[in-house]
Amino acid sequence: MEDIFGLLQKDVRFVEGLKACMNCGVCTAICPAAEFYDYDPRKIVDIVQRKDNNELTGLLKSETIWYCGECLSCKTRCPRGNTPGYIIMALRTLSQKLGYFTESEKGRQQLAIKRTVGENIFKYGYCTAAYAVHPELHPEQGPIWEYILENTHDVFERLGGHINGEDGPMRKIPDDALDELKKIFDVTGGTELFEDIEKHSRKKAEELGIQFEDTGIDNDYFIEVYTANNGTHTTHENPDEE
Amino acid sequence: MKQEGKKKIWADYQKEIADDHFFYVRSCIRQSFFPGAEQFFLHMMRNILGKDVYENPSHTTCTGIGYHSDIVPPQTIMTVVARHFALMKEAGYKNIAISCVTSFGIYTEILETWKHFPEELEKTREYLFKATGREFDIPENMAHTSDIIFKFRNEIAARAKNMLINKKTGEPLKVVEHIGCHYAKMFPKSGVGGAEFPRVLSGMAESWGGQVIDYPERRHCCGFGFRQYLVQANRGYSVSNTAKKFASMQPYEPDVVITNCPGCNMFMDRWQYTIKEMEGTTYGVNGESIPVLTYEELAGLVLGYNPWDLGLQYHMVQSEPLLDKLGIEYDITDKFKTKDGRQMPVPENLINA
């Protein structure tokens, strides 16, 4: 069995995030995720500090590590200097490296994030760009967003932006800068993490018999992980009552 | 307590903000959704306050949204940020001005990490050199752009064309200030007033004549939650947390919400539309929704800038109720015109329109 605790200790966020938890629960009291999901950051820290590899493997395969929103409100409040949010970040990174993230519905969503935000970084040099926020994926953006996309050039020009211009908001990031960004990902393990997410997602799609394409968002597996919600994640939903 | 003791306690809540010569880095979200806000900041700094602000168009995303949705590892983001520091060094600047609160939190976290784990700094230097041949220095001063406007808030007040006063009643406008979580909750010393007494936006609002509202969920997250918004299946988390905030502020009848984080600004604008569509709920008075402005947009109104050049018409919640209270005269026919004055189509189904 892998030495999960040992692997976690290689992540500086884990070292910084885990001092010694006394189970006071202040992190859970302040946590926006705990209000919405059936989630308790106190329990996560408690499990982690027990250093039990079986329990840690269970966490890496669980839904619960994907509920945190990384607002890091817990960092301000912990009276012992722990940061449950940093522990979560280390757990998520390791879950993806070991391929355990595909064992949970929420974990499988990492492919959707890699195929949207991740691809934006390489293609455009932005995590998000006006032209990459598609109304069909973002109905909450409302009619103003459809309008802006239909009139992008005029809207941005009036406000001082230059879509794919040389400078200002939404300028084209020069090709040599994009090359440098890609090289940084290559030498620092960023590209490898992207490849891990793809590799394990492809394997899970095969296992589940869901159609998978190696690129893009127009395939059944992407749509499944982007939209699936089995209704058992929150404290407000109980399928047994229906 | 003696005055000296008080000063010592409050020293932890002070922040040193550079006075001039800034290297500016943009925000993916702010330039996508509020490009007029970034441009007004630069215009105000350069042409109104006479400051030197330099931008290298070759700077990229910091990859922060990817980092906080866990697809970008720590060493990668450290090296991307180090590249920005390298561009700054090459241009001869030492003070960085950061438009995005997610980026600001990341830059702060990285500098703290390098202090606690010097081997990570050395590794980053090696990675950056290997990938790009560049070398970098750590900035002497790091500020979010809201820090900078806070620093110059009184200079702005001295030039104000519109104070935050209801022109009909003479009463101060009621302002909700929302601070992005990553501004100071992670590293309280990095923010003006720390995490307990954030002063960066309330200081601006009060200097410009407004009255800041205190309400129970004042420090609650806007609900972004990174992956909890980015993936459609999770957006209940995001909209629920926004609803909690708005329900908490509603009894105080705010005239405007101001934010320093571009993500918060977008969500608090768009989720008001969504909640209205979903269940007919609105949070302003008389069935209206509450305009949500960036601090740059608010500064622009205070300084008498044309609201349509700031881009207020490109929010989902329209700002006319606020403009009317401020007594700002605006040309409704100019609202949806191009830069050279050509009439564009008029969008339908906006809120407060």
Chai-1 contact restraints between the chains, C-beta under 6 A:
chainA,res_idxA,chainB,res_idxB,connection_type,confidence,min_distance_angstrom,max_distance_angstrom,comment,restraint_id
A,V12,B,T113,contact,1.0,0.0,6.0,A-B,restraint_1
A,V12,B,F117,contact,1.0,0.0,6.0,A-B,restraint_2
A,P32,B,C221,contact,1.0,0.0,6.0,A-B,restraint_3
A,P32,B,N241,contact,1.0,0.0,6.0,A-B,restraint_4
A,F36,B,Y237,contact,1.0,0.0,6.0,A-B,restraint_5
A,F36,B,S240,contact,1.0,0.0,6.0,A-B,restraint_6
A,G69,B,G225,contact,1.0,0.0,6.0,A-B,restraint_7
A,G69,B,Q228,contact,1.0,0.0,6.0,A-B,restraint_8
A,E70,B,H68,contact,1.0,0.0,6.0,A-B,restraint_9
A,E70,B,F226,contact,1.0,0.0,6.0,A-B,restraint_10
A,C71,B,C181,contact,1.0,0.0,6.0,A-B,restraint_11
A,C71,B,C221,contact,1.0,0.0,6.0,A-B,restraint_12
A,L72,B,K185,contact,1.0,0.0,6.0,A-B,restraint_13
A,L72,B,M186,contact,1.0,0.0,6.0,A-B,restraint_14
A,S73,B,K185,contact,1.0,0.0,6.0,A-B,restraint_15
A,K75,B,M186,contact,1.0,0.0,6.0,A-B,restraint_16
A,T76,B,K185,contact,1.0,0.0,6.0,A-B,restraint_17
A,T76,B,A195,contact,1.0,0.0,6.0,A-B,restraint_18
A,R92,B,D70,contact,1.0,0.0,6.0,A-B,restraint_19
A,Q109,B,V231,contact,1.0,0.0,6.0,A-B,restraint_20
A,A112,B,V231,contact,1.0,0.0,6.0,A-B,restraint_21
A,I113,B,S69,contact,1.0,0.0,6.0,A-B,restraint_22
A,I113,B,I71,contact,1.0,0.0,6.0,A-B,restraint_23
A,I113,B,L230,contact,1.0,0.0,6.0,A-B,restraint_24
A,K114,B,I71,contact,1.0,0.0,6.0,A-B,restraint_25
A,V117,B,I65,contact,1.0,0.0,6.0,A-B,restraint_26
A,V117,B,G66,contact,1.0,0.0,6.0,A-B,restraint_27
A,G118,B,I71,contact,1.0,0.0,6.0,A-B,restraint_28
A,I121,B,T61,contact,1.0,0.0,6.0,A-B,restraint_29
A,I121,B,T63,contact,1.0,0.0,6.0,A-B,restraint_30
A,I121,B,G66,contact,1.0,0.0,6.0,A-B,restraint_31
A,G125,B,T60,contact,1.0,0.0,6.0,A-B,restraint_32
A,Y126,B,C28,contact,1.0,0.0,6.0,A-B,restraint_33
A,Y126,B,T61,contact,1.0,0.0,6.0,A-B,restraint_34
A,C127,B,C28,contact,1.0,0.0,6.0,A-B,restraint_35
A,C127,B,T61,contact,1.0,0.0,6.0,A-B,restraint_36
A,C127,B,I65,contact,1.0,0.0,6.0,A-B,restraint_37
A,C127,B,G66,contact,1.0,0.0,6.0,A-B,restraint_38
A,T128,B,C28,contact,1.0,0.0,6.0,A-B,restraint_39
A,T128,B,S32,contact,1.0,0.0,6.0,A-B,restraint_40
A,A129,B,S32,contact,1.0,0.0,6.0,A-B,restraint_41
A,A130,B,S32,contact,1.0,0.0,6.0,A-B,restraint_42
A,E140,B,R270,contact,1.0,0.0,6.0,A-B,restraint_43
A,E140,B,T274,contact,1.0,0.0,6.0,A-B,restraint_44
A,Q141,B,R270,contact,1.0,0.0,6.0,A-B,restraint_45
A,G142,B,Y273,contact,1.0,0.0,6.0,A-B,restraint_46
A,G142,B,M316,contact,1.0,0.0,6.0,A-B,restraint_47
A,P143,B,P347,contact,1.0,0.0,6.0,A-B,restraint_48
A,P143,B,N349,contact,1.0,0.0,6.0,A-B,restraint_49
A,I144,B,M316,contact,1.0,0.0,6.0,A-B,restraint_50
A,I144,B,L350,contact,1.0,0.0,6.0,A-B,restraint_51
A,Y147,B,P347,contact,1.0,0.0,6.0,A-B,restraint_52
A,I148,B,Y314,contact,1.0,0.0,6.0,A-B,restraint_53
A,N151,B,M344,contact,1.0,0.0,6.0,A-B,restraint_54
A,D154,B,T338,contact,1.0,0.0,6.0,A-B,restraint_55
A,D154,B,M344,contact,1.0,0.0,6.0,A-B,restraint_56
A,F156,B,P35,contact,1.0,0.0,6.0,A-B,restraint_57
A,E157,B,K339,contact,1.0,0.0,6.0,A-B,restraint_58
A,R158,B,T338,contact,1.0,0.0,6.0,A-B,restraint_59
A,R158,B,K339,contact,1.0,0.0,6.0,A-B,restraint_60
A,L159,B,P35,contact,1.0,0.0,6.0,A-B,restraint_61
A,L159,B,G36,contact,1.0,0.0,6.0,A-B,restraint_62
A,L159,B,G311,contact,1.0,0.0,6.0,A-B,restraint_63
A,G160,B,Q39,contact,1.0,0.0,6.0,A-B,restraint_64
A,G161,B,P35,contact,1.0,0.0,6.0,A-B,restraint_65
A,D167,B,P57,contact,1.0,0.0,6.0,A-B,restraint_66
A,P169,B,Q31,contact,1.0,0.0,6.0,A-B,restraint_67
A,P169,B,P35,contact,1.0,0.0,6.0,A-B,restraint_68
A,P169,B,E38,contact,1.0,0.0,6.0,A-B,restraint_69
A,M170,B,Q31,contact,1.0,0.0,6.0,A-B,restraint_70
A,R171,B,P57,contact,1.0,0.0,6.0,A-B,restraint_71
A,I173,B,T60,contact,1.0,0.0,6.0,A-B,restraint_72
A,P174,B,S58,contact,1.0,0.0,6.0,A-B,restraint_73
A,A177,B,S58,contact,1.0,0.0,6.0,A-B,restraint_74
A,A177,B,T60,contact,1.0,0.0,6.0,A-B,restraint_75
A,E180,B,T132,contact,1.0,0.0,6.0,A-B,restraint_76
A,L181,B,T60,contact,1.0,0.0,6.0,A-B,restraint_77
A,K183,B,A131,contact,1.0,0.0,6.0,A-B,restraint_78
A,I184,B,T79,contact,1.0,0.0,6.0,A-B,restraint_79
A,I184,B,V80,contact,1.0,0.0,6.0,A-B,restraint_80
A,I184,B,A131,contact,1.0,0.0,6.0,A-B,restraint_81
A,F185,B,T76,contact,1.0,0.0,6.0,A-B,restraint_82
A,V187,B,Y127,contact,1.0,0.0,6.0,A-B,restraint_83
A,V187,B,K130,contact,1.0,0.0,6.0,A-B,restraint_84
A,V187,B,A131,contact,1.0,0.0,6.0,A-B,restraint_85
A,T188,B,Q75,contact,1.0,0.0,6.0,A-B,restraint_86
A,T188,B,T76,contact,1.0,0.0,6.0,A-B,restraint_87
A,T188,B,T79,contact,1.0,0.0,6.0,A-B,restraint_88
A,T188,B,Y127,contact,1.0,0.0,6.0,A-B,restraint_89
A,G189,B,P73,contact,1.0,0.0,6.0,A-B,restraint_90
A,G189,B,Q75,contact,1.0,0.0,6.0,A-B,restraint_91
A,G190,B,V72,contact,1.0,0.0,6.0,A-B,restraint_92
A,G190,B,P73,contact,1.0,0.0,6.0,A-B,restraint_93
A,G190,B,T76,contact,1.0,0.0,6.0,A-B,restraint_94
A,L193,B,P73,contact,1.0,0.0,6.0,A-B,restraint_95
A,Y226,B,V231,contact,1.0,0.0,6.0,A-B,restraint_96
A,Y226,B,Q232,contact,1.0,0.0,6.0,A-B,restraint_97
A,T227,B,Q232,contact,1.0,0.0,6.0,A-B,restraint_98
A,T227,B,A233,contact,1.0,0.0,6.0,A-B,restraint_99
A,A228,B,A233,contact,1.0,0.0,6.0,A-B,restraint_100
A,N229,B,A233,contact,1.0,0.0,6.0,A-B,restraint_101
